[in-house]
Amino acid sequence: MRAYETSVDEQTPRLPVKLDFTPGEPRIARSLLTVWQESVSSVNPVELVDELAQAYETSLRLQNALRPLVPTITWYQAADAAWQWKDNWPVEELVATIMFTDIAGFTALMKTHPVKEVLNSLNDYFALLSQIVQQHRGDVHKFLGDGLMALFICPADAVEAGCEIQRAVTEFNARQAAQGLWHFKTRLAIDTGEVILASIGSPDRRDHTLIGRPVNLAAHLSERATPGTVWISQGTYDRLVDKNGLVSRTTFVARSEEKPTIVYEMACLWGGDGCGFVGPGDPVHLKTSSNVRNVNGVG
């Protein structure tokens, strides 16, 4: 193996590049080397380094701007696809737990209060929910108006996150009230099952999204859930080892279902009173109620 070191004229700084060819290399390789040597003779290495540094800094700024707009799982799959020079992302089938939240009466709230102020509160609210989802090993997949969609692999993580969200929202609402502001009544529902993670859309605009029955069911349940509680589907219930805290069971006819769906309602109890809190940081004390009741008027 012979190493041919590039050489340019004496006035041009030397570039630390070596190209290796075998003794029997084709003529085309030597021709390409000649063309390359002639082109680099006109390159100013200092300017080239500056341009590369500026391009790198711009790409970092773009990355930092885009990162909060993209779900974590999508971000890493995009990075993997780019690293492997793939144009098409794989379609993945997995068993996952889907959480949806919804704010009861949000449309009316927007009509009766200054929009910008409501949106500021909504951003604070979503920041709180997102932090809790991530602390419980979940991924915020989308924000949907006044709602949130999150993905969990472990059903118990989703249920714990749901209870923690309702506790945190109660404290959030107390802070809002102290400032003379509105409060958000949060409905929350969870379902577990097989979903498909895929990139769908047109060639110039695509969305990396989750498709499947659990997505539809959790979304529909969240529209009817009792504010301040966590609604759990049968699919999630069956996968829970610890079922403490489930205080009601009912049937619900969701728009996406032909048959009634069994739903469990979890009341997250703090301070022993079932609704209030001892104070910030008070640990969750889930209590099992012997009075398993039906939630009338649902469905």
VOKE-520630 format. One line per field, with one value per atom (N, C-alpha, C): residue in three letters; residue number from 1; x, y, z; atom name. Coordinates in steps of 0.1 Angstrom, whole numbers. Layout:
<atoms>
aa	[Ala ...] $
i	[NUM ...] $
east	[X ...] $
north	[Y ...] $
up	[Z ...] $
at	[CA ...] $
</atoms>
This chain:
<atoms>
aa	[Met Met Met Arg Arg Arg Ala Ala Ala Tyr Tyr Tyr Glu Glu Glu Thr Thr Thr Ser Ser Ser Val Val Val Asp Asp Asp Glu Glu Glu Gln Gln Gln Thr Thr Thr Pro Pro Pro Arg Arg Arg Leu Leu Leu Pro Pro Pro Val Val Val Lys Lys Lys Leu Leu Leu Asp Asp Asp Phe Phe Phe Thr Thr Thr Pro Pro Pro Gly Gly Gly Glu Glu Glu Pro Pro Pro Arg Arg Arg Ile Ile Ile Ala Ala Ala Arg Arg Arg Ser Ser Ser Leu Leu Leu Leu Leu Leu Thr Thr Thr Val Val Val Trp Trp Trp Gln Gln Gln Glu Glu Glu Ser Ser Ser Val Val Val Ser Ser Ser Ser Ser Ser Val Val Val Asn Asn Asn Pro Pro Pro Val Val Val Glu Glu Glu Leu Leu Leu Val Val Val Asp Asp Asp Glu Glu Glu Leu Leu Leu Ala Ala Ala Gln Gln Gln Ala Ala Ala Tyr Tyr Tyr Glu Glu Glu Thr Thr Thr Ser Ser Ser Leu Leu Leu Arg Arg Arg Leu Leu Leu Gln Gln Gln Asn Asn Asn Ala Ala Ala Leu Leu Leu Arg Arg Arg Pro Pro Pro Leu Leu Leu Val Val Val Pro Pro Pro Thr Thr Thr Ile Ile Ile Thr Thr Thr Trp Trp Trp Tyr Tyr Tyr Gln Gln Gln Ala Ala Ala Ala Ala Ala Asp Asp Asp Ala Ala Ala Ala Ala Ala Trp Trp Trp Gln Gln Gln Trp Trp Trp Lys Lys Lys Asp Asp Asp Asn Asn Asn Trp Trp Trp Pro Pro Pro Val Val Val Glu Glu Glu Glu Glu Glu Leu Leu Leu Val Val Val Ala Ala Ala Thr Thr Thr Ile Ile Ile Met Met Met Phe Phe Phe Thr Thr Thr Asp Asp Asp Ile Ile Ile Ala Ala Ala Gly Gly Gly Phe Phe Phe Thr Thr Thr Ala Ala Ala Leu Leu Leu Met Met Met Lys Lys Lys Thr Thr Thr His His His Pro Pro Pro Val Val Val Lys Lys Lys Glu Glu Glu Val Val Val Leu Leu Leu Asn Asn Asn Ser Ser Ser Leu Leu Leu Asn Asn Asn Asp Asp Asp Tyr Tyr Tyr Phe Phe Phe Ala Ala Ala Leu Leu Leu Leu Leu Leu Ser Ser Ser Gln Gln Gln Ile Ile Ile Val Val Val Gln Gln Gln Gln Gln Gln His His His Arg Arg Arg Gly Gly Gly Asp Asp Asp Val Val Val His His His Lys Lys Lys Phe Phe Phe Leu Leu Leu Gly Gly Gly Asp Asp Asp Gly Gly Gly Leu Leu Leu Met Met Met Ala Ala Ala Leu Leu Leu Phe Phe Phe Ile Ile Ile Cys Cys Cys Pro Pro Pro Ala Ala Ala Asp Asp Asp Ala Ala Ala Val Val Val Glu Glu Glu Ala Ala Ala Gly Gly Gly Cys Cys Cys Glu Glu Glu Ile Ile Ile Gln Gln Gln Arg Arg Arg Ala Ala Ala Val Val Val Thr Thr Thr Glu Glu Glu Phe Phe Phe Asn Asn Asn Ala Ala Ala Arg Arg Arg Gln Gln Gln Ala Ala Ala Ala Ala Ala Gln Gln Gln Gly Gly Gly Leu Leu Leu Trp Trp Trp His His His Phe Phe Phe Lys Lys Lys Thr Thr Thr Arg Arg Arg Leu Leu Leu Ala Ala Ala Ile Ile Ile Asp Asp Asp Thr Thr Thr Gly Gly Gly Glu Glu Glu Val Val Val Ile Ile Ile Leu Leu Leu Ala Ala Ala Ser Ser Ser Ile Ile Ile Gly Gly Gly Ser Ser Ser Pro Pro Pro Asp Asp Asp Arg Arg Arg Arg Arg Arg Asp Asp Asp His His His Thr Thr Thr Leu Leu Leu Ile Ile Ile Gly Gly Gly Arg Arg Arg Pro Pro Pro Val Val Val Asn Asn Asn Leu Leu Leu Ala Ala Ala Ala Ala Ala His His His Leu Leu Leu Ser Ser Ser Glu Glu Glu Arg Arg Arg Ala Ala Ala Thr Thr Thr Pro Pro Pro Gly Gly Gly Thr Thr Thr Val Val Val Trp Trp Trp Ile Ile Ile Ser Ser Ser Gln Gln Gln Gly Gly Gly Thr Thr Thr Tyr Tyr Tyr Asp Asp Asp Arg Arg Arg Leu Leu Leu Val Val Val Asp Asp Asp Lys Lys Lys Asn Asn Asn Gly Gly Gly Leu Leu Leu Val Val Val Ser Ser Ser Arg Arg Arg Thr Thr Thr Thr Thr Thr Phe Phe Phe Val Val Val Ala Ala Ala Arg Arg Arg Ser Ser Ser Glu Glu Glu Glu Glu Glu Lys Lys Lys Pro Pro Pro Thr Thr Thr Ile Ile Ile Val Val Val Tyr Tyr Tyr Glu Glu Glu Met Met Met Ala Ala Ala Cys Cys Cys Leu Leu Leu Trp Trp Trp Gly Gly Gly Gly Gly Gly Asp Asp Asp Gly Gly Gly Cys Cys Cys Gly Gly Gly Phe Phe Phe Val Val Val Gly Gly Gly Pro Pro Pro Gly Gly Gly Asp Asp Asp Pro Pro Pro Val Val Val His His His Leu Leu Leu Lys Lys Lys Thr Thr Thr Ser Ser Ser Ser Ser Ser Asn Asn Asn Val Val Val Arg Arg Arg Asn Asn Asn Val Val Val Asn Asn Asn Gly Gly Gly Val Val Val Gly Gly Gly] $
i	[1 1 1 2 2 2 3 3 3 4 4 4 5 5 5 6 6 6 7 7 7 8 8 8 9 9 9 10 10 10 11 11 11 12 12 12 13 13 13 14 14 14 15 15 15 16 16 16 17 17 17 18 18 18 19 19 19 20 20 20 21 21 21 22 22 22 23 23 23 24 24 24 25 25 25 26 26 26 27 27 27 28 28 28 29 29 29 30 30 30 31 31 31 32 32 32 33 33 33 34 34 34 35 35 35 36 36 36 37 37 37 38 38 38 39 39 39 40 40 40 41 41 41 42 42 42 43 43 43 44 44 44 45 45 45 46 46 46 47 47 47 48 48 48 49 49 49 50 50 50 51 51 51 52 52 52 53 53 53 54 54 54 55 55 55 56 56 56 57 57 57 58 58 58 59 59 59 60 60 60 61 61 61 62 62 62 63 63 63 64 64 64 65 65 65 66 66 66 67 67 67 68 68 68 69 69 69 70 70 70 71 71 71 72 72 72 73 73 73 74 74 74 75 75 75 76 76 76 77 77 77 78 78 78 79 79 79 80 80 80 81 81 81 82 82 82 83 83 83 84 84 84 85 85 85 86 86 86 87 87 87 88 88 88 89 89 89 90 90 90 91 91 91 92 92 92 93 93 93 94 94 94 95 95 95 96 96 96 97 97 97 98 98 98 99 99 99 100 100 100 101 101 101 102 102 102 103 103 103 104 104 104 105 105 105 106 106 106 107 107 107 108 108 108 109 109 109 110 110 110 111 111 111 112 112 112 113 113 113 114 114 114 115 115 115 116 116 116 117 117 117 118 118 118 119 119 119 120 120 120 121 121 121 122 122 122 123 123 123 124 124 124 125 125 125 126 126 126 127 127 127 128 128 128 129 129 129 130 130 130 131 131 131 132 132 132 133 133 133 134 134 134 135 135 135 136 136 136 137 137 137 138 138 138 139 139 139 140 140 140 141 141 141 142 142 142 143 143 143 144 144 144 145 145 145 146 146 146 147 147 147 148 148 148 149 149 149 150 150 150 151 151 151 152 152 152 153 153 153 154 154 154 155 155 155 156 156 156 157 157 157 158 158 158 159 159 159 160 160 160 161 161 161 162 162 162 163 163 163 164 164 164 165 165 165 166 166 166 167 167 167 168 168 168 169 169 169 170 170 170 171 171 171 172 172 172 173 173 173 174 174 174 175 175 175 176 176 176 177 177 177 178 178 178 179 179 179 180 180 180 181 181 181 182 182 182 183 183 183 184 184 184 185 185 185 186 186 186 187 187 187 188 188 188 189 189 189 190 190 190 191 191 191 192 192 192 193 193 193 194 194 194 195 195 195 196 196 196 197 197 197 198 198 198 199 199 199 200 200 200 201 201 201 202 202 202 203 203 203 204 204 204 205 205 205 206 206 206 207 207 207 208 208 208 209 209 209 210 210 210 211 211 211 212 212 212 213 213 213 214 214 214 215 215 215 216 216 216 217 217 217 218 218 218 219 219 219 220 220 220 221 221 221 222 222 222 223 223 223 224 224 224 225 225 225 226 226 226 227 227 227 228 228 228 229 229 229 230 230 230 231 231 231 232 232 232 233 233 233 234 234 234 235 235 235 236 236 236 237 237 237 238 238 238 239 239 239 240 240 240 241 241 241 242 242 242 243 243 243 244 244 244 245 245 245 246 246 246 247 247 247 248 248 248 249 249 249 250 250 250 251 251 251 252 252 252 253 253 253 254 254 254 255 255 255 256 256 256 257 257 257 258 258 258 259 259 259 260 260 260 261 261 261 262 262 262 263 263 263 264 264 264 265 265 265 266 266 266 267 267 267 268 268 268 269 269 269 270 270 270 271 271 271 272 272 272 273 273 273 274 274 274 275 275 275 276 276 276 277 277 277 278 278 278 279 279 279 280 280 280 281 281 281 282 282 282 283 283 283 284 284 284 285 285 285 286 286 286 287 287 287 288 288 288 289 289 289 290 290 290 291 291 291 292 292 292 293 293 293 294 294 294 295 295 295 296 296 296 297 297 297 298 298 298 299 299 299] $
east	[9 0 9 7 14 5 11 3 7 -3 0 -5 5 1 -2 -13 -16 -6 -3 6 0 1 -3 8 5 16 21 34 41 34 26 19 7 2 -11 -8 -14 -11 -15 -7 -9 -21 -29 -40 -36 -39 -35 -43 -42 -50 -42 -44 -37 -47 -44 -52 -44 -49 -42 -47 -38 -41 -32 -36 -27 -19 -8 0 -8 -18 -25 -38 -39 -51 -55 -68 -73 -69 -70 -67 -77 -89 -99 -96 -90 -87 -76 -66 -55 -61 -71 -77 -84 -92 -100 -90 -79 -70 -64 -61 -56 -66 -79 -89 -91 -90 -92 -80 -68 -56 -57 -62 -64 -74 -85 -96 -92 -84 -80 -70 -63 -53 -59 -72 -79 -86 -85 -92 -84 -90 -83 -88 -79 -83 -89 -84 -89 -104 -107 -121 -129 -124 -131 -135 -126 -128 -139 -138 -148 -162 -163 -176 -181 -173 -177 -182 -175 -179 -192 -194 -207 -219 -216 -226 -230 -220 -222 -230 -226 -234 -248 -250 -264 -272 -266 -273 -276 -268 -271 -282 -283 -294 -307 -306 -318 -323 -313 -316 -323 -317 -323 -337 -339 -353 -363 -359 -368 -370 -360 -361 -374 -378 -390 -403 -402 -414 -416 -406 -406 -407 -415 -415 -402 -398 -385 -383 -393 -391 -390 -396 -395 -381 -376 -363 -352 -352 -342 -343 -356 -357 -353 -355 -351 -335 -329 -314 -309 -315 -311 -312 -324 -326 -316 -313 -303 -289 -285 -272 -270 -281 -281 -285 -287 -291 -303 -313 -326 -336 -343 -354 -367 -370 -382 -380 -388 -387 -395 -390 -397 -410 -420 -433 -431 -433 -431 -445 -446 -457 -453 -460 -456 -469 -467 -477 -474 -483 -480 -492 -489 -500 -501 -513 -516 -524 -519 -527 -531 -544 -549 -554 -552 -557 -566 -575 -585 -589 -591 -596 -611 -619 -633 -636 -645 -649 -639 -629 -618 -623 -632 -637 -645 -653 -660 -650 -640 -630 -623 -620 -614 -623 -636 -646 -647 -645 -648 -636 -624 -611 -602 -592 -582 -574 -574 -568 -554 -546 -532 -529 -537 -534 -538 -549 -552 -541 -536 -525 -513 -510 -498 -500 -512 -515 -515 -519 -520 -505 -496 -482 -476 -479 -474 -480 -493 -500 -493 -491 -485 -471 -463 -450 -450 -460 -461 -465 -474 -478 -466 -459 -448 -437 -434 -424 -428 -441 -445 -445 -449 -448 -434 -425 -411 -405 -409 -404 -409 -420 -425 -422 -411 -406 -416 -423 -432 -427 -433 -430 -442 -441 -452 -452 -462 -463 -469 -479 -485 -492 -494 -503 -514 -526 -538 -548 -545 -553 -551 -562 -561 -557 -554 -552 -537 -534 -520 -522 -513 -512 -498 -497 -484 -484 -472 -469 -461 -465 -457 -456 -445 -443 -449 -447 -452 -465 -476 -489 -489 -481 -481 -475 -465 -459 -470 -478 -488 -499 -503 -512 -507 -494 -488 -487 -483 -482 -495 -506 -519 -524 -521 -524 -516 -503 -495 -499 -503 -508 -520 -530 -542 -538 -529 -524 -518 -509 -501 -511 -521 -530 -538 -542 -549 -541 -528 -519 -517 -516 -515 -528 -539 -552 -552 -547 -547 -538 -527 -518 -525 -532 -540 -551 -558 -568 -562 -551 -544 -541 -539 -537 -549 -561 -573 -575 -568 -569 -578 -581 -590 -583 -591 -584 -588 -580 -582 -587 -599 -605 -600 -591 -584 -591 -595 -600 -588 -587 -575 -580 -575 -579 -567 -566 -555 -560 -554 -557 -544 -543 -532 -535 -526 -528 -518 -521 -512 -514 -503 -504 -493 -495 -485 -479 -465 -458 -453 -458 -454 -453 -446 -445 -455 -465 -476 -477 -482 -484 -480 -477 -473 -458 -452 -437 -431 -438 -432 -437 -446 -450 -455 -448 -451 -453 -460 -462 -458 -450 -446 -457 -465 -477 -480 -489 -493 -508 -510 -523 -527 -540 -545 -557 -563 -575 -572 -560 -558 -558 -553 -552 -566 -575 -589 -597 -595 -603 -599 -586 -581 -586 -585 -590 -605 -613 -627 -631 -623 -626 -622 -612 -608 -618 -627 -637 -648 -650 -661 -656 -643 -638 -642 -643 -646 -634 -635 -623 -618 -604 -598 -595 -600 -598 -590 -587 -580 -589 -592 -600 -591 -593 -585 -593 -589 -596 -593 -601 -599 -585 -581 -568 -556 -557 -547 -549 -561 -565 -559 -560 -556 -541 -534 -519 -513 -522 -517 -516 -504 -502 -509 -507 -513 -526 -537 -550 -556 -548 -553 -557 -567 -571 -582 -586 -597 -610 -618 -629 -642 -642 -655 -652 -663 -663 -676 -674 -686 -684 -695 -694 -696 -689 -689 -689 -698 -699 -692 -680 -672 -676 -673 -677 -670 -657 -649 -652 -661 -664 -678 -679 -693 -699 -691 -696 -692 -700 -696 -682 -675 -662 -662 -655 -654 -644 -647 -639 -637 -625 -623 -619 -624 -621 -611 -600 -591 -592 -594 -594 -581 -574 -560 -562 -560 -563 -551 -551 -541 -546 -539 -543 -555 -560 -571 -584 -586 -599 -604 -596 -601 -600 -597 -597 -587 -584 -574 -560 -551 -537 -531 -523 -516 -507 -500 -491 -483 -476 -467 -457 -456 -447 -453 -466 -473 -473 -469 -468 -482 -483 -496 -500 -512 -517 -530 -528 -540 -547 -560 -568 -579 -581 -591 -604 -614 -628 -636 -643 -651 -664 -667 -679 -676 -677 -675 -688 -688 -700 -700 -711 -712 -713 -707 -708 -720 -731 -743 -742 -749 -750 -738 -730 -718 -721 -717 -718 -729] $
north	[-12 0 12 21 34 45 54 66 78 84 96 108 116 127 139 146 157 168 174 185 197 209 221 230 241 250 256 260 264 275 284 295 291 279 275 266 268 260 245 236 222 216 208 202 188 184 171 160 157 147 137 124 114 105 102 92 80 68 56 48 44 36 25 14 2 5 -2 0 -2 -11 -13 -5 6 14 19 20 24 38 41 55 65 61 70 75 67 71 82 80 90 103 102 114 122 114 121 128 121 127 140 140 152 164 161 171 176 167 171 180 177 185 199 200 213 221 215 222 227 219 224 235 236 247 261 262 275 277 267 267 274 283 289 281 273 264 272 284 291 295 300 303 291 280 267 263 264 260 269 282 292 288 285 282 269 259 247 249 258 261 268 278 285 275 266 256 247 243 235 242 255 263 265 267 268 256 244 231 229 233 231 240 253 262 256 250 244 232 224 212 217 227 231 237 243 249 238 228 217 207 205 194 194 206 206 203 204 201 187 179 165 155 145 135 128 124 118 106 97 85 88 98 102 108 116 122 112 102 92 83 80 72 81 94 102 102 103 103 90 79 66 65 70 69 77 89 98 92 85 79 68 60 49 53 65 70 63 63 57 68 66 75 71 58 53 48 52 47 34 25 12 14 5 5 -5 0 -8 -12 -24 -29 -31 -26 -28 -27 -33 -32 -20 -10 2 7 16 22 37 40 54 62 74 83 95 99 112 120 133 143 153 159 168 178 190 200 203 199 201 216 221 235 244 239 248 257 253 261 273 271 282 291 286 294 303 299 307 318 316 327 338 334 344 350 346 352 356 365 369 357 356 344 343 353 353 348 353 349 334 330 316 307 311 303 303 314 314 304 303 293 279 278 265 260 268 264 260 267 263 250 248 235 223 225 215 212 222 220 211 213 205 190 188 175 168 175 169 164 172 168 155 154 142 130 131 120 115 124 120 114 119 113 99 95 81 74 77 70 70 80 82 92 93 102 110 123 131 131 125 122 134 141 152 161 174 183 185 183 184 195 208 218 219 216 216 202 193 179 175 164 158 143 138 124 119 108 103 88 83 69 64 52 45 30 24 10 2 7 0 6 -2 3 10 3 9 23 25 39 49 45 54 57 47 49 58 55 63 78 79 93 100 92 98 103 95 100 112 112 123 135 134 146 152 144 149 156 150 157 170 170 182 193 189 199 205 198 204 215 212 222 234 231 241 250 244 252 261 256 264 276 274 286 296 290 299 307 300 307 318 316 326 339 337 349 354 348 353 348 337 331 319 314 302 289 279 266 256 246 236 223 218 206 195 187 177 163 159 145 137 125 117 102 96 82 75 61 53 40 35 22 16 3 -5 -15 -17 -27 -25 -32 -32 -19 -13 -1 -2 7 8 21 22 34 36 46 47 62 64 77 77 86 87 102 103 116 117 129 131 132 131 131 144 155 167 171 163 166 153 148 136 137 128 128 114 114 101 99 89 89 74 73 61 58 46 42 29 28 16 18 7 8 15 13 20 35 40 54 60 53 58 57 46 43 53 55 64 78 82 96 97 87 88 88 80 79 92 99 111 122 121 131 130 118 116 113 112 109 120 115 125 133 146 155 152 151 148 133 125 110 105 92 85 74 74 63 53 40 29 19 15 5 -9 -18 -32 -37 -32 -37 -32 -21 -16 -23 -24 -31 -45 -53 -66 -68 -57 -58 -52 -47 -41 -52 -52 -61 -56 -43 -36 -29 -33 -27 -19 -15 -7 7 13 27 27 15 15 14 25 26 25 23 22 14 8 1 3 6 9 4 5 2 14 16 28 24 30 28 39 36 46 47 58 60 50 46 37 22 19 5 1 -11 -17 -22 -27 -32 -23 -24 -16 -20 -10 -11 -10 -19 -18 -8 1 12 12 14 15 29 34 48 47 54 54 68 67 80 80 91 93 100 94 100 104 117 122 128 127 133 126 115 107 112 123 128 126 121 117 128 140 151 162 164 174 169 178 174 180 173 178 190 188 199 194 203 199 188 178 167 156 158 147 134 123 111 106 98 93 81 82 71 66 56 50 41 43 35 28 15 7 9 12 14 1 -2 -14 -11 2 6 7 -4 -3 1 13 19 20 22 25 40 44 59 60 65 66 77 75 85 86 76 76 67 71 63 68] $
up	[0 0 0 -10 -10 -7 1 5 -3 -10 -18 -10 -5 3 -7 -4 -13 -11 -23 -22 -30 -25 -32 -33 -39 -41 -28 -28 -15 -8 -15 -9 -1 -4 3 14 26 37 34 40 37 45 38 45 49 62 67 62 49 43 35 36 29 22 9 2 -2 1 -1 -13 -22 -34 -35 -41 -43 -56 -58 -70 -83 -83 -96 -97 -91 -90 -104 -107 -120 -123 -136 -140 -134 -133 -128 -114 -106 -92 -93 -101 -102 -108 -117 -123 -112 -104 -94 -84 -81 -71 -77 -90 -96 -96 -99 -98 -84 -74 -60 -56 -60 -57 -62 -75 -81 -74 -69 -63 -49 -41 -28 -28 -40 -41 -39 -42 -41 -28 -19 -6 4 12 23 36 41 53 64 67 78 76 64 61 61 56 56 70 79 93 99 96 102 96 84 78 84 86 93 107 114 128 128 119 118 115 105 102 113 121 133 143 146 155 151 138 133 135 132 134 149 158 172 176 171 175 169 157 151 159 164 172 185 192 204 203 191 188 186 179 175 186 194 204 213 218 227 219 205 197 193 197 192 204 204 215 216 228 230 221 220 212 198 193 179 176 186 184 183 191 190 178 174 162 149 150 139 138 150 151 145 149 145 130 124 110 102 107 101 101 113 114 104 101 92 78 76 62 57 66 62 59 48 44 51 52 58 72 81 95 96 105 107 114 110 117 129 141 153 160 164 171 186 195 209 218 230 240 249 250 257 264 274 282 277 274 268 279 281 290 283 285 280 292 291 300 293 300 294 305 302 311 309 319 318 318 309 308 303 296 291 280 271 261 267 277 283 290 296 303 293 281 271 266 267 263 273 285 296 303 298 304 293 296 286 281 268 262 265 264 267 281 291 305 307 300 302 295 284 278 286 293 302 313 319 329 324 311 305 303 299 297 311 321 335 339 336 339 331 318 310 314 319 323 336 344 356 352 343 339 332 324 316 325 335 345 352 356 363 354 342 332 331 329 327 340 351 364 366 359 360 347 341 329 317 316 305 294 283 272 268 269 264 249 243 229 221 227 220 230 227 233 224 229 220 226 222 227 242 250 265 270 261 266 263 269 268 265 257 254 258 266 270 268 267 264 276 281 291 287 291 288 300 312 324 328 329 333 347 356 370 370 361 360 356 347 342 353 360 371 382 386 396 391 378 373 373 369 369 383 393 407 411 408 411 404 391 384 391 395 401 415 422 434 431 421 418 412 404 399 410 420 432 438 440 446 436 423 413 413 415 415 428 439 451 449 442 439 430 420 411 419 428 435 444 450 458 450 437 428 422 425 419 405 402 388 389 377 375 378 379 382 370 369 358 364 360 365 355 360 351 351 338 336 331 335 331 330 319 316 310 313 309 303 292 287 282 282 279 268 258 248 237 226 214 206 203 195 184 174 163 163 163 162 148 141 127 123 112 106 94 95 85 80 68 62 48 43 30 29 17 16 22 22 27 41 47 60 67 76 83 98 104 118 123 134 140 151 149 158 163 173 178 173 168 163 170 173 179 189 193 201 215 221 234 233 221 219 218 210 209 222 229 241 252 254 264 261 249 245 248 245 247 262 270 284 291 286 292 291 280 278 288 295 304 318 320 334 344 356 367 370 370 373 387 388 400 403 394 396 384 384 373 369 356 351 344 347 342 335 323 315 321 316 320 315 304 299 308 314 323 337 341 354 355 344 344 345 342 342 355 364 376 387 394 405 417 420 432 427 431 427 438 449 459 454 459 455 445 439 430 438 437 446 438 425 418 405 400 388 380 367 359 345 337 323 315 304 297 282 275 260 253 249 242 227 221 207 198 202 194 196 206 209 206 202 199 212 221 234 246 257 268 274 278 283 298 305 320 324 332 337 352 357 371 374 385 389 401 400 412 419 431 439 446 444 450 463 474 487 495 500 508 521 531 544 550 544 550 547 539 537 523 515 501 491 495 486 489 502 505 507 509 511 524 530 542 538 527 522 511 504 493 497 489 492 500 504 512 504 510 502 499 488 484 493 498 506 499 491 484 494 495 504 496 500 493 500 492 498 496 507 506 499 497 490 475 468 453 447 441 436 421 415 401 399 388 385 375 380 372 362 351 341 331 332 323 311 299 288 278] $
at	[N CA C N CA C N CA C N CA C N CA C N CA C N CA C N CA C N CA C N CA C N CA C N CA C N CA C N CA C N CA C N CA C N CA C N CA C N CA C N CA C N CA C N CA C N CA C N CA C N CA C N CA C N CA C N CA C N CA C N CA C N CA C N CA C N CA C N CA C N CA C N CA C N CA C N CA C N CA C N CA C N CA C N CA C N CA C N CA C N CA C N CA C N CA C N CA C N CA C N CA C N CA C N CA C N CA C N CA C N CA C N CA C N CA C N CA C N CA C N CA C N CA C N CA C N CA C N CA C N CA C N CA C N CA C N CA C N CA C N CA C N CA C N CA C N CA C N CA C N CA C N CA C N CA C N CA C N CA C N CA C N CA C N CA C N CA C N CA C N CA C N CA C N CA C N CA C N CA C N CA C N CA C N CA C N CA C N CA C N CA C N CA C N CA C N CA C N CA C N CA C N CA C N CA C N CA C N CA C N CA C N CA C N CA C N CA C N CA C N CA C N CA C N CA C N CA C N CA C N CA C N CA C N CA C N CA C N CA C N CA C N CA C N CA C N CA C N CA C N CA C N CA C N CA C N CA C N CA C N CA C N CA C N CA C N CA C N CA C N CA C N CA C N CA C N CA C N CA C N CA C N CA C N CA C N CA C N CA C N CA C N CA C N CA C N CA C N CA C N CA C N CA C N CA C N CA C N CA C N CA C N CA C N CA C N CA C N CA C N CA C N CA C N CA C N CA C N CA C N CA C N CA C N CA C N CA C N CA C N CA C N CA C N CA C N CA C N CA C N CA C N CA C N CA C N CA C N CA C N CA C N CA C N CA C N CA C N CA C N CA C N CA C N CA C N CA C N CA C N CA C N CA C N CA C N CA C N CA C N CA C N CA C N CA C N CA C N CA C N CA C N CA C N CA C N CA C N CA C N CA C N CA C N CA C N CA C N CA C N CA C N CA C N CA C N CA C N CA C N CA C N CA C N CA C N CA C N CA C N CA C N CA C N CA C N CA C N CA C N CA C N CA C N CA C N CA C N CA C N CA C N CA C N CA C N CA C N CA C N CA C N CA C N CA C N CA C N CA C N CA C N CA C N CA C N CA C N CA C N CA C N CA C N CA C N CA C N CA C N CA C N CA C N CA C N CA C N CA C N CA C N CA C N CA C N CA C N CA C N CA C N CA C N CA C N CA C N CA C N CA C N CA C N CA C N CA C N CA C N CA C N CA C N CA C N CA C N CA C N CA C N CA C N CA C N CA C N CA C N CA C N CA C N CA C N CA C N CA C N CA C N CA C N CA C N CA C N CA C N CA C N CA C N CA C N CA C N CA C N CA C N CA C N CA C N CA C N CA C] $
</atoms>
